[in-house]
Amino acid sequence: MNPKLQQLFARRSVRRYEDRPVADDLLTDLLQAAMAAPSAVARDPWHFIVVRDPAMRGRIADLLPNGGMARQAPAVLVVCGDIERAHGGLESYLLQDCSAAVENILLAAVALGLGACWLGVHPRPERVEAMKILFQLPPQIVPVAGIALGWPAESPGPRTRYRADAVHWERW
């Protein structure tokens, strides 16, 4: 692994967190990083719900089969997209834009010493609908993902999942 890319390789899913809050300024830093992501035709369709309330985090954990860590994380960011702002009104662009924002959050969390875990919402219709109801989202808003955040209580080591058999030079 190239040491210049250490921060990228250090990005790992953290599922256990210390019992201490994430300060507002750090959450703002993460949201600024999210909104620095590329977006098709600079439409920036993203919206973010910052969830700190333990009861709401517990409800998120209950709604997402692999989202139990949301209960323990001091904060959860819910990443949503506005289909009316997405390039051409296309869901595919909305998902790409929001996914780029999610990755920026995950990388920024590493840089700030935080742990994070991407919680899948879209494309599971039952999860999308449950999150729409939970957060009373307007009809044009699509919940894409959650991100559990906090001070890591575990430290998975850096790694790459590079596979030479997945790389094709010039053609398949």
C-alpha positions in Angstrom: 0.0 0.0 0.0 1.4 3.4 -1.0 2.0 5.3 2.3 0.7 8.5 0.7 -2.7 6.9 0.6 -2.6 5.7 4.2 -5.7 7.7 5.2 -7.7 6.1 2.4 -6.6 2.6 3.5 -7.3 3.4 7.1 -11.0 3.9 6.3 -12.7 0.9 7.8 -16.2 0.3 9.1 -16.2 1.0 12.8 -19.1 -0.6 14.6 -18.2 0.1 18.3 -17.9 3.6 19.8 -16.9 5.3 23.0 -19.6 6.8 25.1 -18.8 10.5 24.3 -20.4 13.0 22.0 -19.2 14.3 18.7 -18.9 18.1 18.8 -21.0 20.3 16.5 -17.9 21.7 14.9 -16.7 18.2 13.9 -20.2 17.3 12.5 -20.0 20.6 10.5 -16.6 19.6 9.2 -18.0 16.3 8.1 -21.0 18.0 6.4 -18.7 20.4 4.6 -16.6 17.5 3.4 -19.8 15.8 2.2 -20.8 18.8 0.2 -17.4 19.1 -1.4 -18.2 15.9 -3.3 -18.6 15.9 -7.0 -22.1 16.1 -8.3 -23.5 15.7 -11.8 -23.9 19.1 -13.4 -23.2 20.6 -9.8 -26.8 19.9 -8.9 -25.9 19.0 -5.3 -29.2 17.1 -4.6 -28.1 16.1 -1.1 -29.7 16.8 2.3 -28.4 15.5 5.6 -30.3 14.7 8.8 -28.1 14.9 11.9 -29.5 12.5 14.5 -28.2 12.5 18.1 -31.3 11.6 20.0 -30.9 8.1 21.5 -34.5 7.1 20.9 -34.2 8.1 17.2 -30.9 6.3 16.8 -32.5 3.3 18.4 -35.4 3.5 15.8 -32.9 3.7 13.0 -31.1 0.6 14.4 -34.5 -1.2 14.6 -35.3 -0.3 10.9 -32.0 -1.4 9.4 -31.2 -5.1 9.8 -27.4 -4.4 9.9 -27.6 -1.1 11.6 -27.4 -2.1 15.3 -24.4 0.1 15.8 -26.6 3.2 15.3 -28.0 2.6 18.8 -24.5 3.0 20.4 -23.1 5.6 18.0 -23.4 9.1 19.5 -24.5 10.5 16.1 -26.0 9.2 12.9 -26.1 11.1 9.6 -28.9 10.3 7.3 -28.0 11.1 3.7 -30.9 11.9 1.5 -31.3 13.2 -2.1 -33.9 15.5 -3.7 -35.0 13.9 -6.9 -36.1 17.3 -8.2 -32.6 18.6 -7.9 -30.9 15.5 -9.3 -29.5 15.9 -12.9 -32.3 15.2 -15.3 -34.5 14.2 -12.3 -32.8 10.8 -12.5 -32.5 8.6 -9.5 -29.2 7.2 -10.8 -27.5 10.6 -10.6 -29.0 11.2 -7.2 -27.6 7.9 -5.9 -24.1 8.6 -7.4 -24.0 12.1 -6.0 -25.1 11.1 -2.5 -22.7 8.1 -2.6 -19.8 10.5 -3.3 -20.9 12.6 -0.4 -21.1 9.5 1.8 -17.5 8.5 0.9 -16.3 12.0 1.6 -17.8 11.8 5.1 -16.2 8.4 5.7 -12.8 9.7 4.6 -13.1 12.9 6.6 -14.1 10.9 9.7 -10.8 9.1 9.5 -8.9 12.4 9.2 -10.7 13.7 12.3 -10.0 10.6 14.3 -13.6 9.4 14.2 -15.0 6.0 13.4 -17.9 5.6 11.0 -20.0 2.9 9.4 -22.1 3.2 6.2 -25.6 1.9 6.8 -27.5 0.8 3.7 -31.0 2.2 3.1 -31.5 2.5 -0.7 -32.5 0.4 -2.8 -34.4 -1.7 -0.2 -38.0 -0.4 -0.6 -39.0 -1.4 2.9 -36.0 0.6 4.4 -36.6 3.6 2.1 -40.3 3.7 3.1 -39.5 3.2 6.8 -37.0 6.0 6.8 -39.4 8.3 4.9 -42.0 7.7 7.6 -39.6 8.0 10.5 -38.2 11.4 9.4 -41.5 12.6 7.7 -39.6 13.2 4.5 -41.3 15.2 1.7 -42.2 13.1 -1.3 -39.3 14.2 -3.5 -36.7 13.3 -0.9 -35.1 9.8 -1.1 -33.2 8.4 1.9 -30.0 6.8 0.5 -27.9 5.9 3.5 -27.1 6.3 7.2 -23.7 6.8 8.7 -23.1 5.8 12.3 -20.4 8.1 13.8 -18.4 8.3 16.9 -15.1 8.0 18.7 -13.9 4.5 17.8 -13.8 1.8 20.5 -12.1 -0.5 18.0 -9.3 0.1 15.6 -9.4 -2.2 12.5 -6.0 -1.9 10.7 -5.5 -0.3 7.4 -6.0 -2.5 4.4 -6.7 -2.7 0.7 -8.9 -5.2 -1.1 -7.0 -4.9 -4.3 -7.5 -7.8 -6.6 -5.4 -8.1 -9.8 -8.1 -10.3 -11.4 -10.6 -7.4 -11.2 -8.3 -5.1 -13.3 -8.5 -5.1 -17.1 -5.9 -3.1 -19.0 -7.1 -1.5 -22.3 -9.9 -4.1 -22.7 -11.7 -6.9 -21.0 
